[in-house]
Amino acid sequence: MPRDSASQGVPIRVLVVDDQPAARRGTATYLLEHGFEVCPPVATLRDLEQAFAQAVPDVVVIEPTTGDRGSTLLAIAAFTHHHATANVLAFMSDVSPTAVEAVLDAGCIGVVPKTASIEALVEAVRQVAAGNRHLHPRALAALLQRRHAADTVRSMRALSGRELAVLQLVAEGRSNVLIAIDLSISTATVKTHVAHILRKLQAEDRAHAVSRALRLGLFD
């Protein structure tokens, strides 16, 4: 079990896993220079299990694209499942929404892009060593982007074609009467559509519905 290094006042012990020699050595060197105790780094996931058992690190800093990406993620998931107390930080080149979500699903509790500053990496290691989830702003933005896309899809599926047409006219500032005339429907039907739109978009009023629709990209 990793030590509670921060509370004991001893250096945080870190194990680096990366199949790129320069990146592996550079990461280990930077962490060593910032006061961490760095275990002999390893190049493959096959070496991780033995190295972890020998070194008992507080944090494993790993590049998830080490080797074949799909098999690496499976290996990380198996490792975090077998070592429930292991604190794994993904130090990754790819911070796309899919990649960030994948490493979190695999059990990593921290994500930092390789383009981040040394200070950002240092802070991430410290946070993860304490068992805290830590997402670099770029990783967080990637997750928000994915959530935004999912919200857009759900909202577009939720609104009917007629409701989208009504919402478009609402955004243009049309009254219910004018919308009824434009769409050749009754004013009562327009009111019903507007009520459904507000409910589905969880909007407080017409202006809020238009604002949410704009953020979700519902308008062409």
LINNOR-V76938 format. One record per backbone hydrogen bond with DSSP energy under -0.5 kcal/mol. NH is the residue of the N-H (numbers start at 1). CO is the residue of the C=O. If there is no record, write none. Layout:
((NH	CO) (NH	CO))
//
This chain:
((5	3) (8	4) (9	5) (10	5) (14	37) (15	59) (17	61) (18	42) (21	19) (24	20) (25	21) (26	22) (27	23) (28	24) (29	25) (30	26) (31	27) (32	28) (33	29) (34	30) (35	32) (36	31) (37	12) (38	36) (39	14) (39	37) (42	16) (47	44) (48	44) (49	45) (51	47) (52	48) (53	49) (54	50) (55	51) (56	52) (58	13) (59	13) (60	87) (61	15) (61	59) (62	60) (62	89) (63	17) (64	62) (66	63) (72	68) (73	69) (74	70) (75	71) (76	72) (77	73) (78	74) (79	75) (80	76) (81	77) (82	78) (83	79) (84	82) (86	83) (88	86) (89	60) (90	88) (90	110) (91	62) (91	89) (92	90) (92	112) (95	93) (100	96) (101	97) (102	98) (103	99) (104	100) (105	101) (106	102) (107	104) (108	103) (109	88) (110	88) (111	134) (112	90) (114	92) (116	113) (121	117) (122	118) (123	119) (124	120) (125	121) (126	122) (127	123) (128	124) (129	125) (130	126) (131	128) (132	127) (134	109) (136	111) (136	134) (139	136) (140	136) (141	137) (142	138) (143	139) (144	140) (145	141) (146	142) (147	143) (148	144) (149	145) (150	146) (151	147) (152	148) (153	149) (154	150) (155	151) (156	152) (157	153) (158	154) (159	155) (164	160) (165	161) (166	162) (167	163) (168	164) (169	165) (170	166) (171	167) (172	168) (173	170) (174	169) (179	175) (180	176) (181	177) (182	178) (183	179) (184	180) (184	181) (185	180) (190	186) (191	187) (192	188) (193	189) (194	190) (195	191) (196	192) (197	193) (198	194) (199	195) (200	196) (201	197) (202	199) (203	198) (209	205) (210	206) (211	207) (212	208) (213	209) (214	210) (215	211) (216	212) (217	213) (217	214) (218	213))
//
